């Protein structure tokens, strides 16, 4: 896991993996590992975004007055 990476860093890594698949360095033998890493990053990014969304909702609740 990449827990100490920011969402932007994870997205940048995911972009690099995507570029690798389209680039000249592509090797079929490495593709499985790259796909697994891309899937892991995608799950982490999704989790991070959900966490941030929930945090924002909580902060917004604290500003509401009845």
Secondary structure, DSSP 8 states (H G I E B T S, - for coil): --TTS-HHHHHHHHHHHHHHHHSTT--HHHHHHHHHHHHHHHHHHHHHHHHHHHHHHHHHHHH---
